[in-house]
Amino acid sequence: MANTTVAPAGAAPANSMFRVQHTGPLTALQIVDKIISQSGAPGRPKTVDRITAGDPTTAVTGIAVTAMATFDCLKAAAAANCNLVITYEPVWWLDDDSLDRMEGDGLFTAKRDFLRAHNMVVFNFHDHWRDRAPDGVAVGMAKALGWEGHIADMSQPATFRLPPTTLLGLAKELHTKLGDRTMRMVGDLRLPVGTVAAIWGNAEQMAMIHLLNGPADVVICGYTHEWEAVEYAQDMVAIGDKKGLVLLGDVKSVEGGMQYCADWLKTFITDIPVTFIPVTEPYWNPADVG
């Protein structure tokens, strides 16, 4: 843990000659504090951004950055000698990583024991990364797609003006650039496409409906309830509206943002290795099985 002195309330700052300076390896808590500070995000009254596994005073040997702290990602992090994992999505399968319902669960025990055995700490870095200006995920996804020169708006949602293509052409581009094997599309594959709006990650009903009724030819998101925005888009197509919808899946819609996060961390964390770890896509398509 950081060795610091705390002055009494209202006291003047201690003379620097009496301050105890940290000289040992950086701890997980020190790095997390630095990341939060560097993000410049205003913070929220309630946030999911916190250390959700491990001892915050652990000395960090390496940092792994990932979109989702799956067991495979944790194994890859351990193999790379990274004992601080920075993840966009939670490690314990729930937004706030509450453990109340996990008592006695065999998978929880196995994952917890693996983390302990490898002296690992997990930090959820979601809200501050999305709330910084500009949105870290939006910047990273634009980079991953090579769409930096086509940005019309970088807020949430992001808007792009692309060279003329079709819904099928857009789908093929997304498949190639993101390695997305199982994304889903709604709309005519020959639909002309020039303007695209994107909500990276989870997309709520009314936000999606607003975009579908806006100027975008196609709306992209990570995932949304099928009986809400997907059905709405399907009904728009049924009455003749020229619209398209693309669902990338959660990880594929934010992973570029976390690769960018790893690059961003390297700009101010220079004495500890930072490694980006991609998530293995959990879905498979029977058409791809030989």
C-alpha positions in Angstrom: 0.0 0.0 0.0 1.2 3.5 -0.7 3.3 4.9 2.2 1.9 8.5 2.7 1.3 10.9 5.5 -2.1 12.5 6.2 -2.3 16.0 7.6 -5.0 16.9 10.2 -8.1 18.6 8.8 -7.4 22.2 8.2 -3.7 21.9 8.6 -1.3 23.4 6.1 0.5 21.0 3.7 3.4 19.3 5.3 6.9 20.5 4.4 8.1 18.3 1.5 11.2 17.3 3.5 9.0 15.3 5.9 6.9 13.6 3.3 7.5 9.9 2.8 7.8 9.2 -1.0 6.8 5.9 -2.5 9.8 4.1 -3.9 8.7 0.5 -4.3 6.6 -1.1 -7.0 3.3 0.6 -7.9 0.3 -1.0 -6.4 -3.0 -1.8 -8.1 -4.7 1.0 -6.1 -2.1 3.6 -7.1 -2.5 2.7 -10.8 -6.3 2.8 -10.6 -6.2 6.2 -9.0 -3.9 7.4 -11.7 -6.2 6.0 -14.5 -9.2 7.7 -13.0 -7.4 11.0 -12.7 -6.0 10.8 -16.2 -9.4 10.0 -17.7 -10.6 13.5 -16.8 -14.2 12.2 -16.6 -16.5 14.0 -14.1 -17.5 10.8 -12.3 -21.0 9.6 -11.4 -22.8 9.5 -8.1 -23.0 5.8 -8.6 -20.5 3.9 -10.7 -19.4 0.4 -11.6 -15.8 1.5 -11.8 -14.1 -0.2 -8.9 -11.7 -3.0 -8.0 -13.9 -6.1 -8.0 -11.4 -8.9 -7.3 -8.0 -9.1 -5.5 -6.0 -7.1 -3.0 -5.7 -3.4 -4.0 -2.3 -3.2 -2.3 -0.8 -5.9 -4.7 2.4 -4.8 -6.5 1.6 -4.8 -10.2 3.9 -6.7 -12.6 1.9 -6.1 -15.8 -1.4 -4.7 -16.9 -3.8 -6.5 -19.2 -6.6 -4.6 -20.9 -9.7 -6.4 -22.2 -13.3 -5.9 -23.1 -14.5 -8.7 -20.9 -12.6 -10.5 -18.1 -13.6 -14.0 -19.2 -11.7 -17.0 -17.8 -9.8 -17.3 -21.1 -8.7 -13.7 -20.8 -7.6 -14.2 -17.2 -5.5 -17.2 -18.3 -3.9 -15.1 -21.1 -3.2 -12.3 -18.7 -1.5 -14.7 -16.2 0.6 -16.2 -19.1 1.7 -12.7 -20.0 2.7 -12.0 -16.3 0.0 -9.4 -16.0 -1.6 -9.3 -12.6 -3.8 -6.2 -13.0 -6.7 -6.8 -15.4 -8.6 -3.7 -16.6 -11.9 -4.8 -18.0 -14.8 -2.9 -19.7 -17.4 -5.6 -18.7 -17.6 -7.2 -15.2 -15.8 -10.3 -14.1 -18.6 -11.8 -12.1 -21.4 -11.7 -14.7 -23.4 -8.7 -13.4 -23.2 -5.0 -14.0 -22.2 -4.1 -10.4 -20.4 -7.4 -9.8 -22.5 -8.2 -6.8 -21.5 -11.5 -5.2 -24.6 -12.0 -3.1 -26.1 -14.6 -5.4 -22.8 -16.4 -6.1 -22.3 -18.2 -2.8 -21.7 -21.9 -3.5 -21.5 -21.4 -7.2 -18.8 -23.7 -8.6 -17.7 -21.5 -11.5 -17.4 -18.5 -9.1 -15.2 -20.5 -6.8 -13.0 -21.7 -9.7 -12.6 -18.2 -11.1 -11.9 -16.7 -7.7 -9.3 -19.3 -6.9 -7.5 -18.8 -10.2 -7.3 -15.0 -9.5 -6.0 -15.7 -6.0 -3.5 -18.3 -7.2 -2.0 -15.8 -9.7 -2.1 -12.8 -7.3 -4.4 -10.9 -9.7 -6.5 -7.8 -9.3 -9.5 -6.9 -11.5 -10.6 -3.3 -12.1 -13.8 -2.5 -13.9 -13.2 0.6 -16.1 -16.5 1.4 -17.8 -18.1 4.6 -16.8 -15.1 6.9 -16.7 -13.9 5.5 -20.1 -17.3 6.3 -21.6 -17.7 9.7 -19.8 -14.3 11.1 -20.9 -14.3 13.6 -23.7 -14.3 12.3 -26.3 -15.8 8.9 -25.4 -13.0 6.4 -25.3 -15.0 3.6 -26.8 -16.2 5.8 -29.6 -12.7 6.9 -30.5 -11.4 3.3 -30.4 -14.2 1.9 -32.5 -13.6 4.6 -35.2 -10.0 3.7 -35.2 -10.7 0.0 -35.4 -13.0 0.6 -38.4 -10.7 3.1 -40.1 -13.6 5.6 -40.1 -11.7 8.5 -38.4 -12.0 10.5 -41.7 -15.7 9.9 -41.9 -16.8 11.2 -38.5 -19.8 13.6 -38.5 -20.3 13.4 -34.7 -18.3 11.7 -32.0 -20.9 12.0 -29.2 -23.0 9.1 -28.1 -24.4 8.1 -30.5 -21.6 8.5 -33.0 -22.4 9.4 -36.6 -20.4 8.6 -39.7 -20.7 9.7 -43.4 -19.3 6.8 -45.4 -18.5 6.4 -49.1 -21.6 5.0 -50.8 -22.2 1.3 -50.2 -25.0 -1.1 -49.5 -26.2 -2.8 -46.3 -24.5 -6.0 -47.5 -21.3 -4.1 -48.3 -21.3 -2.5 -44.8 -21.9 -5.9 -43.2 -18.9 -7.3 -45.1 -16.7 -4.4 -44.0 -17.7 -4.8 -40.4 -17.1 -8.6 -40.6 -13.7 -8.1 -42.1 -12.4 -5.3 -39.9 -13.9 -6.5 -36.6 -13.6 -10.2 -37.2 -17.3 -10.5 -36.3 -18.6 -13.9 -37.3 -22.1 -13.8 -35.9 -23.5 -10.2 -36.3 -27.1 -9.9 -37.4 -28.7 -7.5 -39.8 -32.2 -6.3 -40.4 -33.2 -4.7 -43.8 -32.7 -5.1 -47.5 -29.2 -6.2 -48.3 -29.2 -3.9 -51.4 -30.2 -0.9 -49.2 -28.1 2.2 -50.2 -26.0 3.3 -47.3 -24.2 6.6 -46.8 -24.9 7.7 -43.2 -24.5 5.4 -40.2 -25.3 6.0 -36.6 -23.7 3.8 -33.8 -24.4 3.1 -30.2 -21.5 1.1 -29.0 -22.5 -1.6 -26.5 -26.0 -1.7 -25.1 -28.7 0.3 -26.8 -31.9 1.2 -25.1 -35.3 1.2 -26.8 -36.1 4.9 -27.2 -32.5 5.8 -28.2 -32.7 3.3 -31.0 -36.1 4.3 -32.1 -35.0 7.9 -32.2 -32.0 7.0 -34.4 -34.1 4.8 -36.7 -36.4 7.7 -37.3 -33.4 10.1 -38.0 -31.3 10.7 -41.0 -29.1 7.6 -40.7 -29.6 4.9 -43.3 -28.3 2.2 -40.9 -28.1 2.1 -37.1 -25.3 -0.1 -35.5 -25.3 -1.3 -31.9 -23.9 -4.0 -29.8 -27.1 -5.5 -28.6 -30.7 -4.5 -27.8 -33.9 -6.2 -26.8 -35.2 -8.1 -29.8 -38.9 -7.3 -29.0 -38.1 -3.6 -28.8 -35.7 -2.0 -31.3 -35.2 -5.0 -33.5 -39.0 -5.5 -34.0 -39.4 -1.8 -34.5 -36.7 -1.8 -37.3 -38.3 -4.9 -38.8 -41.7 -3.2 -38.9 -40.2 -0.1 -40.5 -38.8 -2.2 -43.3 -42.2 -4.0 -43.6 -44.0 -0.7 -44.4 -41.4 0.4 -46.9 -39.0 2.6 -44.9 -35.5 2.4 -46.2 -33.7 1.6 -43.0 -31.2 -1.0 -41.8 -30.1 -2.3 -38.4 -26.8 -4.1 -37.5 -26.2 -5.9 -34.2 -22.5 -6.6 -33.7 -22.7 -8.3 -30.3 -21.5 -6.6 -27.1 -17.7 -7.4 -27.2 -17.3 -6.7 -30.9 -19.0 -3.3 -30.5 -16.6 -2.1 -27.7 -13.4 -4.1 -28.2 -11.8 -1.5 -30.4 -12.4 1.0 -27.6 -10.4 -1.2 -25.2 -7.5 -1.7 -27.6 -7.4 2.1 -27.8 -7.5 2.2 -24.0 -4.4 0.0 -23.8 -2.6 2.4 -26.2 -3.8 5.4 -24.1 -2.5 3.8 -20.8 0.9 3.5 -22.4 1.2 7.2 -22.7 1.4 7.7 -19.0 2.2 4.3 -17.5 5.7 3.8 -18.9 7.4 1.6 -16.3 4.9 -1.3 -16.3 4.1 -3.4 -19.4 0.5 -2.9 -20.8 -1.0 -5.7 -23.0 -4.3 -5.8 -24.9 -6.0 -9.1 -24.7 -8.8 -9.8 -27.2 -11.9 -11.8 -26.2 -12.6 -15.0 -28.0 -16.0 -14.6 -29.6 -18.4 -17.0 -27.7 -20.8 -17.6 -30.6 -20.3 -19.8 -33.7 -22.3 -20.2 -36.9 -23.1 -23.7 -38.2 -22.5 -22.3 -41.8 -18.8 -21.8 -40.8 -18.3 -25.4 -39.6 -16.7 -27.6 -42.2 
